[in-house]
Amino acid sequence: MTQIYDRVALIGLGLIAGSMGLAMKRAGCVGEITGYAKTAKTREIADRIGLVDRVCASATEAVQDADLVVLCVPVGAMGDVAAEIGPHLKPGATVTDVGSVKQAVVDAVAPHIPEGVHFIPAHPMAGTEHSGPEAGFAELFDNRWCLLVPQPGTDADAVDRLEDFWHALGANCERMEVEHHDLVCAIVSHIPHIIAYTMVGVADDFHRVSEQEVIKFSAAGFRDFTRIAASDPTMWRDVFLNNKQATLEILGRFTEELFALQRAIRTGDGQTLFDYFNHTREIRRGIIEAGQDTDAPDFGRSKKH
């Protein structure tokens, strides 16, 4: 494959960065991959398992002469990292990120990007409940979507190049405005996570059912809630604190729907329940037909991933 960037720097070496490193190596689309993580333990693991070509002792060292810098740290930490690396960025380089929220990232990062450097926020819509450098795998982005959120006036060639990069990693790409991105992600990602956290918390508080019984008898529904609820707590804390408006708007809508279903159950309105469930089943079928999931019993997720 044609080399897209000579050097890519990954700041943060968890699931997403690790998967990016492995996917870049699989594609052969990058000359050298450097990486940095805050903790020495993470840097040691990343070096040992070969996530990147060179693990650096600092973020400033990692971004030296990099053509693409990817911020793979929690949303709440991106501003500080951007301030640290800003003076050391190569003229003409591109800075991007993988955060689940975009307006907060733009507000935190953009002021620290020097003139002559392109800042293109992005969000790969891929992940698992696992975290850390050893959780990464090269196939994570295959046939998943990466949303690019370029700001007005961003260099078109730089955006095209970043899109080519994500295609090389196996992803589909779509461009989106900041506000719309945060609303879409509140619906398809953020609210499902907060519901999962809540449901697992409710089960934990329901003292008439012991913890042992909850674990022993977990069928598909509750088991899938626990998978989502096992996601990285730091990342999701930052997501909700930095996407308040969209999350609260969709959460209010969810509450209205829940009350309507509660009323139908209370009044014995079986037709309303049947129609509602039939409609939602069609949405699920659409997701499978779009190739974004599978109807296999394990949802197509191997035990390794």
Phi, psi and omega in degrees: 000148177296137179288125184269317177231143176288317181220132176240132178251128177255117179257109192102133186229053177265209183305308185291312180298317180299317179294322177298315180301313180292322179292323176296318179294321178298318184280335183065035186260004184224142179289305180221143178242119174255160181208153176216140173228154186295320184264145179296326180297314179296319178298320181294317180296314181300320179292317183295321184265001172072040178293326180228171179282327184213118176270129185256159182276348180210160178293323181294324176293320183296323184275355182302120178063018179282137177276333177224128176243126183246118178276111183244035179255165177304150184307320182293343181260354189293324180298314180295319179294317179299320179296324181290317186270342185313309183292348186252006182282142180287132176304134182088354179288165175245134172250131177224181180213178179232021185291150181280350178238143185248319182299316180295324179292316178301313181298323185277325189265315188309319181298342184259001181270119183290159177299139182094354175249136183269129176249116182232096178300147180210163181210099174288121183274068182210152179167174173225180177282354182269157180220169180097163185299327182283352180276348185287151174207147190297334185273002187305323187265358183300121180060019172262171183257137169245121181267123176261136185232067181292143178278156178305135179088359179293142181303123185296321180296322179294321178293316179299320181294317179295322178296319176300322179299312181292325174300319180297330179279359175105358186270155165272153181233146171216143180262143189210152175281155186305306185298319181292321177304311184294328177289314179301315183288332174298322182285310191270347184226307189292312180294317175305324179291316182291328175294318180296315178301318182294315182297318178294322177295320177299315179299322180293327181276348186276087192290347177286346175245121184288158178300323180297321179291319179301316180290315185294320188256015181298113175268186190307313185300303182292324179301319181290327173300316183292330177297312179294320184289351178275001183295162186305118185293326179295314181299314185285330172301313182293324179300310184289325178288337184252005175225046186301309189300308182293320181296315181293324178297312181288326177295324175296318177296319178299318180298320177298316178297319181296319178296322179296318178291323177299318179295318180297320178294316182298321184268000179072029182276081183294327182295317178299316179297314181299313181298319181296311182293326178294319178296316182291328176296323178296323177297317178299318179297323178297323178296318179293316181295332178281358179079017182265001174192180181226157179269012176297152182304328179260017180060021178077009181262116179288161180298330179297322185264000000 
